[in-house]
Structure formats: C-alpha cells, structure tokens
Amino acid sequence: MDKLRFSGHETFIVRTFWPKKGYDFIKQGGKFSSEDAVVELGVGKNMVLSINFYLKALG
C-alpha cells in the first residue's frame, strides 16, 4: 500500500483542466522536474508541482 500524503498540492485545489493538461504533457514526453515544465504547461512553478501531485492522487 502506498503511503498516505496530505501535502504536495501547494495549497491549490485541482483545476478543471489540470488532469488533461498534465496527461497530455506526460504523453508528449514532458517531465515535471524539467525547468521547461513551467513554460510548456503555462503555469507557475508551484502549480507545476500541484498538477504533478493531483495526477498521482487521481491515478
């Protein structure tokens, strides 16, 4: 069983299009740890971390 986490979303609630945006980003070979992730996703650094968190949380 995976460890439960109650942090990692950087205080952002999940936005409507974040799961799709994150999924498409990964399908195109993007990496959330990349410095270009901010530019490619069109969001701030903390939002990149949050999108990554929610993709993992949503499965």
Biopython code that builds the backbone (N, CA, C, O; Angstrom):
import numpy as np
from Bio.PDB.StructureBuilder import StructureBuilder

atoms = [
    (1, "MET", "N", (0.843, -1.185, 0.000)),
    (1, "MET", "CA", (0.000, 0.000, 0.000)),
    (1, "MET", "C", (0.883, 1.241, 0.000)),
    (1, "MET", "O", (1.882, 1.301, 0.716)),
    (2, "ASP", "N", (0.514, 2.217, -0.797)),
    (2, "ASP", "CA", (1.265, 3.465, -0.852)),
    (2, "ASP", "C", (1.079, 4.256, 0.430)),
    (2, "ASP", "O", (0.077, 4.114, 1.132)),
    (3, "LYS", "N", (2.050, 5.079, 0.715)),
    (3, "LYS", "CA", (1.991, 5.940, 1.885)),
    (3, "LYS", "C", (1.001, 7.081, 1.651)),
    (3, "LYS", "O", (0.994, 7.683, 0.577)),
    (4, "LEU", "N", (0.181, 7.378, 2.633)),
    (4, "LEU", "CA", (-0.757, 8.491, 2.518)),
    (4, "LEU", "C", (-0.023, 9.815, 2.649)),
    (4, "LEU", "O", (0.893, 9.957, 3.459)),
    (5, "ARG", "N", (-0.441, 10.787, 1.836)),
    (5, "ARG", "CA", (0.152, 12.128, 1.896)),
    (5, "ARG", "C", (-0.965, 13.146, 2.000)),
    (5, "ARG", "O", (-1.986, 13.040, 1.320)),
    (6, "PHE", "N", (-0.764, 14.118, 2.847)),
    (6, "PHE", "CA", (-1.737, 15.188, 2.999)),
    (6, "PHE", "C", (-1.174, 16.529, 2.546)),
    (6, "PHE", "O", (-1.762, 17.578, 2.812)),
    (7, "SER", "N", (-0.048, 16.491, 1.870)),
    (7, "SER", "CA", (0.543, 17.723, 1.345)),
    (7, "SER", "C", (1.090, 17.425, -0.045)),
    (7, "SER", "O", (1.143, 16.272, -0.472)),
    (8, "GLY", "N", (1.493, 18.475, -0.738)),
    (8, "GLY", "CA", (2.047, 18.319, -2.071)),
    (8, "GLY", "C", (1.255, 19.077, -3.110)),
    (8, "GLY", "O", (1.688, 19.219, -4.254)),
    (9, "HIS", "N", (0.085, 19.568, -2.709)),
    (9, "HIS", "CA", (-0.755, 20.290, -3.659)),
    (9, "HIS", "C", (-0.469, 21.784, -3.654)),
    (9, "HIS", "O", (-1.095, 22.541, -4.396)),
    (10, "GLU", "N", (0.481, 22.213, -2.818)),
    (10, "GLU", "CA", (0.900, 23.623, -2.769)),
    (10, "GLU", "C", (-0.275, 24.567, -2.497)),
    (10, "GLU", "O", (-0.274, 25.705, -2.966)),
    (11, "THR", "N", (-1.251, 24.115, -1.763)),
    (11, "THR", "CA", (-2.468, 24.848, -1.356)),
    (11, "THR", "C", (-3.423, 25.154, -2.504)),
    (11, "THR", "O", (-4.373, 25.915, -2.317)),
    (12, "PHE", "N", (-3.200, 24.585, -3.684)),
    (12, "PHE", "CA", (-4.112, 24.782, -4.813)),
    (12, "PHE", "C", (-5.141, 23.660, -4.846)),
    (12, "PHE", "O", (-4.809, 22.496, -4.623)),
    (13, "ILE", "N", (-6.386, 24.015, -5.124)),
    (13, "ILE", "CA", (-7.374, 22.980, -5.396)),
    (13, "ILE", "C", (-7.173, 22.531, -6.838)),
    (13, "ILE", "O", (-6.614, 23.268, -7.650)),
    (14, "VAL", "N", (-7.627, 21.329, -7.154)),
    (14, "VAL", "CA", (-7.454, 20.839, -8.522)),
    (14, "VAL", "C", (-8.316, 21.681, -9.466)),
    (14, "VAL", "O", (-9.503, 21.891, -9.217)),
    (15, "ARG", "N", (-7.709, 22.153, -10.537)),
    (15, "ARG", "CA", (-8.418, 22.961, -11.529)),
    (15, "ARG", "C", (-9.028, 22.044, -12.586)),
    (15, "ARG", "O", (-8.560, 20.922, -12.779)),
    (16, "THR", "N", (-10.044, 22.506, -13.254)),
    (16, "THR", "CA", (-10.808, 21.689, -14.199)),
    (16, "THR", "C", (-9.938, 21.006, -15.250)),
    (16, "THR", "O", (-10.111, 19.813, -15.501)),
    (17, "PHE", "N", (-9.023, 21.719, -15.860)),
    (17, "PHE", "CA", (-8.266, 21.157, -16.978)),
    (17, "PHE", "C", (-6.872, 20.665, -16.597)),
    (17, "PHE", "O", (-6.130, 20.220, -17.472)),
    (18, "TRP", "N", (-6.496, 20.729, -15.330)),
    (18, "TRP", "CA", (-5.167, 20.274, -14.928)),
    (18, "TRP", "C", (-4.920, 18.801, -15.217)),
    (18, "TRP", "O", (-3.856, 18.467, -15.740)),
    (19, "PRO", "N", (-5.855, 17.899, -14.901)),
    (19, "PRO", "CA", (-5.566, 16.486, -15.196)),
    (19, "PRO", "C", (-5.297, 16.242, -16.685)),
    (19, "PRO", "O", (-4.368, 15.513, -17.029)),
    (20, "LYS", "N", (-6.085, 16.832, -17.555)),
    (20, "LYS", "CA", (-5.872, 16.663, -19.004)),
    (20, "LYS", "C", (-4.573, 17.317, -19.445)),
    (20, "LYS", "O", (-3.814, 16.747, -20.228)),
    (21, "LYS", "N", (-4.326, 18.506, -18.941)),
    (21, "LYS", "CA", (-3.099, 19.224, -19.301)),
    (21, "LYS", "C", (-1.871, 18.421, -18.864)),
    (21, "LYS", "O", (-0.906, 18.297, -19.619)),
    (22, "GLY", "N", (-1.910, 17.884, -17.658)),
    (22, "GLY", "CA", (-0.805, 17.077, -17.155)),
    (22, "GLY", "C", (-0.638, 15.777, -17.922)),
    (22, "GLY", "O", (0.482, 15.364, -18.222)),
    (23, "TYR", "N", (-1.759, 15.131, -18.239)),
    (23, "TYR", "CA", (-1.725, 13.885, -19.007)),
    (23, "TYR", "C", (-1.113, 14.122, -20.387)),
    (23, "TYR", "O", (-0.241, 13.371, -20.823)),
    (24, "ASP", "N", (-1.571, 15.157, -21.060)),
    (24, "ASP", "CA", (-1.035, 15.485, -22.389)),
    (24, "ASP", "C", (0.455, 15.808, -22.316)),
    (24, "ASP", "O", (1.221, 15.429, -23.202)),
    (25, "PHE", "N", (0.858, 16.503, -21.267)),
    (25, "PHE", "CA", (2.263, 16.860, -21.060)),
    (25, "PHE", "C", (3.123, 15.601, -20.946)),
    (25, "PHE", "O", (4.191, 15.515, -21.552)),
    (26, "ILE", "N", (2.655, 14.637, -20.174)),
    (26, "ILE", "CA", (3.398, 13.386, -19.999)),
    (26, "ILE", "C", (3.428, 12.591, -21.304)),
    (26, "ILE", "O", (4.464, 12.033, -21.666)),
    (27, "LYS", "N", (2.298, 12.536, -22.009)),
    (27, "LYS", "CA", (2.229, 11.794, -23.274)),
    (27, "LYS", "C", (3.193, 12.353, -24.316)),
    (27, "LYS", "O", (3.676, 11.615, -25.175)),
    (28, "GLN", "N", (3.477, 13.664, -24.243)),
    (28, "GLN", "CA", (4.411, 14.293, -25.180)),
    (28, "GLN", "C", (5.859, 14.133, -24.725)),
    (28, "GLN", "O", (6.774, 14.660, -25.357)),
    (29, "GLY", "N", (6.064, 13.405, -23.628)),
    (29, "GLY", "CA", (7.415, 13.151, -23.142)),
    (29, "GLY", "C", (7.919, 14.185, -22.153)),
    (29, "GLY", "O", (9.105, 14.197, -21.825)),
    (30, "GLY", "N", (7.034, 15.058, -21.668)),
    (30, "GLY", "CA", (7.429, 16.080, -20.705)),
    (30, "GLY", "C", (7.726, 15.506, -19.331)),
    (30, "GLY", "O", (7.184, 14.470, -18.944)),
    (31, "LYS", "N", (8.578, 16.179, -18.612)),
    (31, "LYS", "CA", (8.922, 15.776, -17.247)),
    (31, "LYS", "C", (8.659, 16.951, -16.310)),
    (31, "LYS", "O", (9.077, 18.077, -16.579)),
    (32, "PHE", "N", (7.965, 16.678, -15.214)),
    (32, "PHE", "CA", (7.621, 17.730, -14.267)),
    (32, "PHE", "C", (8.850, 18.308, -13.578)),
    (32, "PHE", "O", (8.805, 19.432, -13.078)),
    (33, "SER", "N", (9.941, 17.559, -13.546)),
    (33, "SER", "CA", (11.171, 18.052, -12.925)),
    (33, "SER", "C", (11.966, 18.968, -13.856)),
    (33, "SER", "O", (12.931, 19.603, -13.430)),
    (34, "SER", "N", (11.564, 19.035, -15.112)),
    (34, "SER", "CA", (12.251, 19.866, -16.095)),
    (34, "SER", "C", (11.981, 21.351, -15.846)),
    (34, "SER", "O", (10.883, 21.732, -15.440)),
    (35, "GLU", "N", (12.986, 22.175, -16.092)),
    (35, "GLU", "CA", (12.818, 23.627, -15.945)),
    (35, "GLU", "C", (11.827, 24.165, -16.972)),
    (35, "GLU", "O", (11.191, 25.193, -16.741)),
    (36, "ASP", "N", (11.691, 23.472, -18.108)),
    (36, "ASP", "CA", (10.779, 23.897, -19.168)),
    (36, "ASP", "C", (9.318, 23.589, -18.863)),
    (36, "ASP", "O", (8.432, 24.061, -19.575)),
    (37, "ALA", "N", (9.052, 22.814, -17.827)),
    (37, "ALA", "CA", (7.673, 22.435, -17.498)),
    (37, "ALA", "C", (6.810, 23.665, -17.242)),
    (37, "ALA", "O", (5.634, 23.681, -17.605)),
    (38, "VAL", "N", (7.377, 24.685, -16.625)),
    (38, "VAL", "CA", (6.634, 25.919, -16.339)),
    (38, "VAL", "C", (6.163, 26.561, -17.643)),
    (38, "VAL", "O", (5.011, 26.979, -17.758)),
    (39, "VAL", "N", (7.056, 26.634, -18.613)),
    (39, "VAL", "CA", (6.728, 27.257, -19.897)),
    (39, "VAL", "C", (5.764, 26.381, -20.692)),
    (39, "VAL", "O", (4.776, 26.870, -21.240)),
    (40, "GLU", "N", (6.055, 25.091, -20.751)),
    (40, "GLU", "CA", (5.235, 24.180, -21.559)),
    (40, "GLU", "C", (3.813, 24.045, -21.022)),
    (40, "GLU", "O", (2.867, 23.935, -21.801)),
    (41, "LEU", "N", (3.653, 24.051, -19.697)),
    (41, "LEU", "CA", (2.317, 23.944, -19.111)),
    (41, "LEU", "C", (1.628, 25.300, -19.003)),
    (41, "LEU", "O", (0.405, 25.368, -18.882)),
    (42, "GLY", "N", (2.398, 26.364, -19.046)),
    (42, "GLY", "CA", (1.823, 27.705, -18.984)),
    (42, "GLY", "C", (1.315, 28.092, -17.612)),
    (42, "GLY", "O", (0.373, 28.875, -17.488)),
    (43, "VAL", "N", (1.941, 27.542, -16.575)),
    (43, "VAL", "CA", (1.551, 27.854, -15.195)),
    (43, "VAL", "C", (2.808, 28.145, -14.382)),
    (43, "VAL", "O", (3.922, 27.969, -14.874)),
    (44, "GLY", "N", (2.634, 28.584, -13.151)),
    (44, "GLY", "CA", (3.761, 28.875, -12.278)),
    (44, "GLY", "C", (4.417, 27.612, -11.737)),
    (44, "GLY", "O", (3.885, 26.510, -11.872)),
    (45, "LYS", "N", (5.582, 27.794, -11.121)),
    (45, "LYS", "CA", (6.368, 26.672, -10.600)),
    (45, "LYS", "C", (5.585, 25.851, -9.576)),
    (45, "LYS", "O", (5.594, 24.622, -9.630)),
    (46, "ASN", "N", (4.910, 26.523, -8.648)),
    (46, "ASN", "CA", (4.146, 25.801, -7.634)),
    (46, "ASN", "C", (2.956, 25.067, -8.244)),
    (46, "ASN", "O", (2.562, 24.007, -7.758)),
    (47, "MET", "N", (2.386, 25.628, -9.303)),
    (47, "MET", "CA", (1.269, 24.956, -9.972)),
    (47, "MET", "C", (1.744, 23.705, -10.698)),
    (47, "MET", "O", (1.003, 22.725, -10.780)),
    (48, "VAL", "N", (2.959, 23.717, -11.224)),
    (48, "VAL", "CA", (3.525, 22.518, -11.847)),
    (48, "VAL", "C", (3.604, 21.404, -10.808)),
    (48, "VAL", "O", (3.231, 20.264, -11.086)),
    (49, "LEU", "N", (4.087, 21.731, -9.619)),
    (49, "LEU", "CA", (4.165, 20.741, -8.544)),
    (49, "LEU", "C", (2.779, 20.231, -8.175)),
    (49, "LEU", "O", (2.592, 19.042, -7.917)),
    (50, "SER", "N", (1.819, 21.135, -8.152)),
    (50, "SER", "CA", (0.453, 20.780, -7.799)),
    (50, "SER", "C", (-0.183, 19.873, -8.853)),
    (50, "SER", "O", (-0.859, 18.905, -8.508)),
    (51, "ILE", "N", (0.027, 20.178, -10.126)),
    (51, "ILE", "CA", (-0.506, 19.335, -11.202)),
    (51, "ILE", "C", (0.078, 17.929, -11.089)),
    (51, "ILE", "O", (-0.644, 16.941, -11.223)),
    (52, "ASN", "N", (1.362, 17.842, -10.847)),
    (52, "ASN", "CA", (2.016, 16.549, -10.676)),
    (52, "ASN", "C", (1.402, 15.795, -9.492)),
    (52, "ASN", "O", (1.135, 14.598, -9.593)),
    (53, "PHE", "N", (1.180, 16.484, -8.385)),
    (53, "PHE", "CA", (0.570, 15.871, -7.202)),
    (53, "PHE", "C", (-0.811, 15.314, -7.528)),
    (53, "PHE", "O", (-1.112, 14.164, -7.208)),
    (54, "TYR", "N", (-1.649, 16.128, -8.163)),
    (54, "TYR", "CA", (-3.017, 15.694, -8.443)),
    (54, "TYR", "C", (-3.071, 14.557, -9.459)),
    (54, "TYR", "O", (-3.949, 13.699, -9.362)),
    (55, "LEU", "N", (-2.169, 14.525, -10.417)),
    (55, "LEU", "CA", (-2.141, 13.397, -11.352)),
    (55, "LEU", "C", (-1.860, 12.096, -10.612)),
    (55, "LEU", "O", (-2.478, 11.068, -10.891)),
    (56, "LYS", "N", (-0.930, 12.147, -9.673)),
    (56, "LYS", "CA", (-0.631, 10.953, -8.874)),
    (56, "LYS", "C", (-1.811, 10.593, -7.978)),
    (56, "LYS", "O", (-2.152, 9.419, -7.838)),
    (57, "ALA", "N", (-2.431, 11.599, -7.374)),
    (57, "ALA", "CA", (-3.548, 11.354, -6.458)),
    (57, "ALA", "C", (-4.777, 10.808, -7.184)),
    (57, "ALA", "O", (-5.501, 9.971, -6.646)),
    (58, "LEU", "N", (-5.006, 11.283, -8.402)),
    (58, "LEU", "CA", (-6.176, 10.850, -9.166)),
    (58, "LEU", "C", (-5.948, 9.530, -9.905)),
    (58, "LEU", "O", (-6.885, 8.915, -10.413)),
    (59, "GLY", "N", (-4.697, 9.116, -9.952)),
    (59, "GLY", "CA", (-4.381, 7.833, -10.584)),
    (59, "GLY", "C", (-4.207, 7.969, -12.037)),
    (59, "GLY", "O", (-3.937, 6.982, -12.721)),
]
sb = StructureBuilder()
sb.init_structure("model")
sb.init_model(0)
sb.init_chain("A")
sb.init_seg("    ")
for serial, (resi, resn, name, xyz) in enumerate(atoms, 1):
    if name == "N":
        sb.init_residue(resn, " ", resi, " ")
    sb.init_atom(name, np.array(xyz, "f"), 0.0, 1.0, " ", f" {name:<3s}", serial, name[0])
structure = sb.get_structure()
